[in-house]
Amino acid sequence: MSPKDQRVTISTTPDVYAVTISIPGVSIDGLTLAMKGPHRRTLHVMANRWDSDEHFERRITFGPDADMSSIRARFEDGHLYVDVLRKGGSMVENAGSLQGSALGHVGIQNRAAVRSALF
């Protein structure tokens, strides 16, 4: 990922890695997410616009403290939101009750407008 890449934002807290990727014009049908690499710590994001030849691809590797079994993703209004809990964070122990936390957006109200996934 280029240091000047304006499409990808990554932020961290003691509890979570939060990734936002702006991919306007892409539909959910043109989006592919995969976990790759050693210990499956690399998120591979591919997006294609079928009405043009545009292709978007990024790989994001998380630190060893990432709980890759907790990854959550949602796609809404041309933005992909991915959250990965960090091991040892207070939210890992409370992963079953994510409402009201930094991952609160996982509790989606309008499923017709938003696509989400648990990996």
DOGU-910234 format. One record per residue: x, z, y of N, C-alpha, C in turn; residue in one letter; residue number from 0. Coordinates in pm, 1 decimal. Atoms other than C-alpha are relative to their C-alpha. Last residue first. Layout:
// residues N
{{X, Z, Y}, {X, Z, Y}, {X, Z, Y}, 'a', NUM}
...
// end
This chain:
// residues 119
{{-93.6, 60.6, 95.9}, {-1496.8, 841.6, -1459.1}, {39.6, 100.0, -105.0}, 'f', 118}
{{-88.4, -106.9, 43.7}, {-1810.0, 952.1, -1273.7}, {88.6, -59.8, -105.5}, 'l', 117}
{{-48.1, -5.8, 137.2}, {-1979.0, 671.9, -1088.6}, {83.1, 124.1, -20.7}, 'a', 116}
{{-103.2, -99.7, 21.0}, {-2181.9, 604.1, -780.2}, {39.7, 2.7, -145.4}, 's', 115}
{{-44.5, 2.7, 139.2}, {-2393.8, 322.2, -639.1}, {110.7, 104.3, -14.6}, 'r', 114}
{{-135.9, -44.7, 26.9}, {-2583.9, 383.5, -318.8}, {28.4, -11.2, -149.1}, 'v', 113}
{{-91.7, 48.5, -102.2}, {-2890.4, 217.6, -167.1}, {145.9, 30.3, -33.1}, 'a', 112}
{{16.2, 144.5, -15.2}, {-3127.9, 243.8, -464.1}, {103.8, -56.1, 96.4}, 'a', 111}
{{-76.8, 71.6, 102.5}, {-2993.4, 590.0, -553.5}, {-14.0, -151.9, 12.4}, 'r', 110}
{{60.7, 131.6, 10.2}, {-3120.5, 741.0, -227.3}, {80.5, -86.7, -96.5}, 'n', 109}
{{144.1, -5.7, -18.2}, {-3048.3, 1116.7, -243.6}, {-65.8, -135.1, -28.1}, 'q', 108}
{{55.6, 112.6, -74.1}, {-2696.2, 1123.3, -383.1}, {-151.7, 8.8, 3.9}, 'i', 107}
{{143.1, -22.2, 19.5}, {-2545.6, 1455.0, -486.8}, {-78.0, -100.7, 81.0}, 'g', 106}
{{27.6, 43.3, 136.6}, {-2191.6, 1314.0, -494.8}, {-147.6, 19.7, -33.0}, 'v', 105}
{{63.0, 131.3, -1.5}, {-2191.1, 1345.8, -115.1}, {-26.6, -53.2, -139.1}, 'h', 104}
{{145.1, -7.5, -6.9}, {-2129.9, 1717.5, -162.7}, {-68.3, -134.4, 0.3}, 'g', 103}
{{52.5, 106.4, 84.0}, {-1773.2, 1653.6, -270.6}, {-151.7, -4.9, 3.7}, 'l', 102}
{{-58.5, 124.1, -51.0}, {-1626.4, 1855.8, 16.1}, {-47.7, -119.5, -80.7}, 'a', 101}
{{-145.6, -3.6, -6.9}, {-1866.7, 2124.8, -98.8}, {51.4, -127.7, 64.1}, 's', 100}
{{-44.3, -77.6, -114.7}, {-2236.5, 2171.2, -29.1}, {150.3, 10.5, 13.0}, 'g', 99}
{{84.1, 10.6, -119.2}, {-2340.1, 2057.7, -375.6}, {53.9, 89.9, 110.9}, 'q', 98}
{{-67.6, 71.4, -107.2}, {-2045.4, 2047.1, -616.0}, {-83.4, -11.0, 127.2}, 'l', 97}
{{87.6, -19.1, -115.4}, {-2173.0, 2312.0, -856.1}, {65.7, -59.8, 122.9}, 's', 96}
{{138.8, 23.0, 37.2}, {-2031.0, 2212.8, -1195.2}, {-95.6, 14.6, 116.0}, 'g', 95}
{{30.3, 142.8, 0.2}, {-1683.0, 2175.2, -1050.2}, {-144.4, -29.5, -37.1}, 'a', 94}
{{142.6, 11.9, -31.5}, {-1670.1, 2547.2, -967.1}, {-46.0, -145.0, -2.9}, 'n', 93}
{{72.7, -99.3, 78.5}, {-1333.9, 2625.0, -1132.3}, {-149.5, -13.6, 18.4}, 'e', 92}
{{-12.5, 39.0, 139.7}, {-1197.8, 2299.9, -995.4}, {-75.2, 98.2, -88.3}, 'v', 91}
{{113.9, 80.9, 42.2}, {-1339.2, 2380.2, -650.4}, {9.0, -40.4, -145.8}, 'm', 90}
{{115.9, -85.2, 28.0}, {-1099.0, 2669.1, -592.8}, {-118.5, -79.6, -50.4}, 's', 89}
{{84.8, -19.0, -117.1}, {-801.0, 2438.5, -623.6}, {-122.6, 81.0, -37.4}, 'g', 88}
{{-39.0, -123.1, -67.9}, {-562.4, 2494.4, -914.4}, {-80.1, 25.9, 125.5}, 'g', 87}
{{-11.9, -113.2, 92.0}, {-590.6, 2136.7, -1026.6}, {48.6, 122.0, 76.8}, 'k', 86}
{{-138.6, -37.8, 25.0}, {-689.0, 1902.3, -742.9}, {2.0, 123.5, -89.3}, 'r', 85}
{{-32.6, -142.0, -15.4}, {-1031.2, 1740.6, -750.9}, {147.2, 23.4, -31.2}, 'l', 84}
{{-63.8, -52.1, 120.4}, {-1044.7, 1363.8, -709.6}, {34.5, 146.4, 26.4}, 'v', 83}
{{-49.4, -137.5, -8.9}, {-1280.3, 1204.5, -458.7}, {55.8, 41.3, -135.0}, 'd', 82}
{{-48.8, -54.6, 126.8}, {-1338.7, 830.8, -413.8}, {53.8, 139.9, 26.6}, 'v', 81}
{{-44.0, -137.7, -17.5}, {-1547.9, 671.7, -138.1}, {38.7, 55.4, -136.5}, 'y', 80}
{{-15.9, -67.4, 128.0}, {-1581.8, 293.2, -134.3}, {56.9, 138.2, 28.5}, 'l', 79}
{{-105.6, -100.7, 11.9}, {-1713.2, 152.8, 192.0}, {-2.9, 60.8, -139.7}, 'h', 78}
{{-132.2, 60.8, -9.4}, {-1907.5, -168.8, 246.3}, {116.3, 97.1, -6.1}, 'g', 77}
{{-19.2, 71.7, -127.0}, {-2236.2, 5.4, 325.0}, {141.5, -54.1, 16.8}, 'd', 76}
{{111.4, 1.3, -93.5}, {-2213.5, 247.2, 29.7}, {40.3, -73.6, 126.6}, 'e', 75}
{{-14.6, 118.8, -83.2}, {-2001.0, 263.3, -283.1}, {-122.8, -11.6, 87.3}, 'f', 74}
{{127.8, 56.6, -43.5}, {-1958.5, 595.9, -462.2}, {30.8, -116.1, 93.4}, 'r', 73}
{{-4.9, 113.2, -92.1}, {-1676.1, 739.4, -667.7}, {-141.3, -39.5, 38.7}, 'a', 72}
{{134.7, 42.8, -38.0}, {-1609.2, 1066.6, -848.8}, {14.5, -113.2, 101.5}, 'r', 71}
{{11.7, 104.6, -101.6}, {-1289.8, 1164.3, -1031.7}, {-146.0, -41.5, 19.3}, 'i', 70}
{{102.3, -35.8, -98.5}, {-1309.1, 1496.2, -1217.2}, {-26.4, -110.9, 101.9}, 's', 69}
{{129.3, -5.8, 68.8}, {-1129.0, 1396.8, -1537.3}, {-113.5, 31.2, 97.7}, 's', 68}
{{56.1, 133.6, 13.4}, {-837.0, 1284.8, -1321.4}, {-130.9, -2.3, -78.2}, 'm', 67}
{{80.6, -15.6, 120.5}, {-765.4, 1642.4, -1215.9}, {-76.1, -131.2, -20.7}, 'd', 66}
{{132.2, 63.0, -0.4}, {-492.9, 1562.7, -964.5}, {-68.3, 19.6, -134.6}, 'a', 65}
{{103.9, -103.6, -6.5}, {-206.0, 1815.1, -959.2}, {-141.0, -57.9, 1.1}, 'd', 64}
{{19.4, -63.0, 131.6}, {43.9, 1555.9, -1084.4}, {-106.3, 109.5, 0.7}, 'p', 63}
{{-101.0, -96.7, 40.3}, {-2.6, 1356.9, -763.0}, {-31.7, 64.4, -133.3}, 'g', 62}
{{22.8, -138.5, -39.6}, {-230.6, 1054.9, -730.7}, {110.8, 89.0, -54.6}, 'f', 61}
{{-46.3, -94.4, 101.5}, {-129.7, 690.0, -748.7}, {-12.2, 141.1, 54.9}, 't', 60}
{{-27.2, -129.4, -61.9}, {-333.3, 442.2, -544.6}, {38.0, 96.3, -111.1}, 'i', 59}
{{-29.5, -101.2, 101.9}, {-337.2, 75.1, -639.4}, {38.8, 127.8, 72.0}, 'r', 58}
{{-88.9, -111.1, -36.0}, {-502.4, -177.7, -411.1}, {18.4, 88.5, -120.8}, 'r', 57}
{{-51.9, -77.2, 112.5}, {-668.2, -518.5, -452.4}, {95.8, 106.3, 52.7}, 'e', 56}
{{-60.1, -124.1, -48.5}, {-889.2, -726.9, -226.2}, {47.1, 77.9, -121.9}, 'f', 55}
{{-33.3, -94.6, 106.8}, {-984.4, -1088.6, -297.2}, {71.4, 119.0, 62.6}, 'h', 54}
{{-64.3, -124.5, -41.0}, {-1154.2, -1337.0, -66.4}, {18.0, 93.9, -117.6}, 'e', 53}
{{-116.0, -25.4, 86.8}, {-1223.9, -1681.0, -213.6}, {71.8, 129.0, 37.4}, 'd', 52}
{{-123.9, 51.5, -59.2}, {-1572.5, -1701.8, -67.5}, {113.8, 30.8, -97.3}, 's', 51}
{{37.7, 110.8, -88.0}, {-1936.4, -1646.7, -174.5}, {120.4, -58.3, 72.8}, 'd', 50}
{{30.4, 118.6, 78.9}, {-1819.2, -1440.9, -474.6}, {-41.3, -118.5, 86.5}, 'w', 49}
{{121.6, 54.8, -61.4}, {-1647.1, -1182.5, -261.0}, {-27.2, -131.8, -68.4}, 'r', 48}
{{9.7, 144.2, -23.5}, {-1404.1, -1003.3, -486.1}, {-130.1, -31.7, 69.4}, 'n', 47}
{{127.4, 43.0, -57.3}, {-1294.0, -640.4, -503.9}, {6.4, -149.4, 28.9}, 'a', 46}
{{4.5, 143.9, -20.5}, {-1025.3, -473.8, -713.8}, {-137.8, -36.6, 52.8}, 'm', 45}
{{124.2, 46.9, -61.8}, {-936.0, -104.9, -704.5}, {11.3, -149.9, 22.6}, 'v', 44}
{{-15.0, 142.4, -30.5}, {-670.1, 35.7, -940.2}, {-136.2, -49.6, 48.5}, 'h', 43}
{{130.8, 62.4, -19.1}, {-658.8, 416.3, -937.3}, {25.3, -144.1, 43.6}, 'l', 42}
{{7.7, 107.7, -98.4}, {-324.4, 534.2, -1073.2}, {-140.4, -58.8, 0.6}, 't', 41}
{{2.0, -55.9, -135.3}, {-303.4, 874.7, -1243.1}, {-9.9, -106.0, 109.4}, 'r', 40}
{{115.7, 59.7, -68.2}, {-391.4, 751.7, -1593.7}, {-17.5, 57.0, 140.9}, 'r', 39}
{{97.5, -107.9, -19.4}, {-134.5, 990.2, -1748.0}, {-122.6, -47.0, 77.7}, 'h', 38}
{{-27.4, -122.2, 76.1}, {119.5, 711.6, -1706.8}, {-99.6, 109.7, 38.4}, 'p', 37}
{{-130.2, -63.9, -14.9}, {-43.6, 405.9, -1554.7}, {16.1, 124.0, -85.4}, 'g', 36}
{{-112.3, 59.0, 71.4}, {-401.9, 296.1, -1515.5}, {123.1, 87.3, 14.8}, 'k', 35}
{{-108.4, -97.9, -1.3}, {-750.0, 411.3, -1411.7}, {111.6, -55.5, -86.7}, 'm', 34}
{{-61.2, -32.4, 128.8}, {-984.5, 125.0, -1333.6}, {107.9, 105.3, 21.3}, 'a', 33}
{{-89.8, -114.7, -8.2}, {-1229.0, 34.1, -1058.6}, {54.7, 27.5, -138.9}, 'l', 32}
{{-50.0, -51.6, 127.8}, {-1395.5, -307.0, -1024.3}, {96.3, 113.8, 27.3}, 't', 31}
{{-91.1, -113.9, -7.4}, {-1613.4, -427.4, -734.7}, {37.3, 47.6, -139.8}, 'l', 30}
{{-135.4, 51.9, -14.8}, {-1773.8, -771.6, -708.5}, {106.6, 107.0, -0.5}, 'g', 29}
{{-30.9, 88.7, 112.7}, {-2111.0, -664.4, -846.7}, {141.5, -56.3, 6.3}, 'd', 28}
{{-37.3, -84.6, 113.2}, {-2122.2, -370.8, -602.2}, {38.5, -85.8, -120.4}, 'i', 27}
{{113.8, -65.9, 64.0}, {-2125.6, -623.9, -319.7}, {51.2, 83.1, -117.4}, 's', 26}
{{-8.4, -3.9, 145.4}, {-1829.4, -703.7, -97.4}, {-124.5, 70.0, -53.9}, 'v', 25}
{{36.9, 129.4, 54.7}, {-1891.5, -804.7, 263.3}, {4.6, -6.8, -151.5}, 'g', 24}
{{126.8, 58.9, -43.8}, {-1705.7, -507.7, 402.9}, {-23.1, -137.6, -62.0}, 'p', 23}
{{2.1, 134.8, 56.6}, {-1426.7, -351.5, 195.1}, {-133.0, -67.7, 34.8}, 'i', 22}
{{94.6, 87.3, -69.4}, {-1329.8, -28.7, 371.3}, {12.9, -141.1, -56.8}, 's', 21}
{{-47.7, 137.9, -7.3}, {-1160.1, 212.2, 132.1}, {-109.4, -84.8, 61.8}, 'i', 20}
{{103.4, 88.3, -53.2}, {-1201.4, 587.2, 167.9}, {61.1, -138.2, 13.7}, 't', 19}
{{-41.0, 135.8, -32.6}, {-993.7, 820.3, -48.8}, {-121.1, -75.2, 52.2}, 'v', 18}
{{114.2, 81.2, -42.2}, {-1035.6, 1198.0, -68.8}, {51.3, -135.6, 48.1}, 'a', 17}
{{-50.5, 123.4, -59.5}, {-788.8, 1409.8, -268.7}, {-123.4, -81.8, 35.2}, 'y', 16}
{{40.9, 136.1, 33.3}, {-945.6, 1750.1, -323.1}, {87.2, -105.8, 67.5}, 'v', 15}
{{94.7, 18.3, 109.4}, {-908.2, 2128.1, -329.4}, {-18.5, -143.7, -47.3}, 'd', 14}
{{-46.3, -71.7, 118.2}, {-602.0, 2220.4, -117.7}, {-88.3, -24.6, -123.4}, 'p', 13}
{{20.9, -140.6, -31.5}, {-710.9, 1942.9, 116.5}, {57.3, 75.3, -120.3}, 't', 12}
{{-6.3, -103.5, 102.3}, {-601.5, 1583.2, 108.0}, {-33.6, 135.2, 60.2}, 't', 11}
{{-18.5, -133.5, -55.7}, {-672.6, 1267.0, 300.4}, {1.0, 100.8, -114.1}, 's', 10}
{{-15.1, -103.3, 101.7}, {-633.3, 903.0, 210.1}, {21.5, 132.3, 71.1}, 'i', 9}
{{-27.7, -130.4, -58.5}, {-762.6, 621.4, 428.6}, {6.6, 101.2, -114.0}, 't', 8}
{{-6.2, -113.9, 91.0}, {-746.1, 259.3, 311.9}, {36.8, 126.3, 77.6}, 'v', 7}
{{117.5, -3.6, 86.8}, {-859.2, -47.1, 507.2}, {-6.2, 126.0, -84.5}, 'r', 6}
{{110.8, -64.8, -68.6}, {-617.7, -1.8, 799.4}, {-124.4, 12.8, -87.8}, 'q', 5}
{{125.2, 38.3, 64.1}, {-309.9, -78.0, 590.6}, {-115.0, 79.1, 61.3}, 'd', 4}
{{92.9, 43.2, -104.3}, {-21.6, -30.2, 835.3}, {-134.8, -42.5, -56.4}, 'k', 3}
{{24.5, -110.7, -93.2}, {191.0, 179.2, 593.6}, {-101.6, -36.4, 108.8}, 'p', 2}
{{-76.4, 11.4, -122.9}, {139.1, -100.1, 336.8}, {-27.3, 118.5, 92.1}, 's', 1}
{{84.6, 0.0, -116.8}, {0.0, 0.0, 0.0}, {89.4, 0.0, 123.4}, 'm', 0}
// end
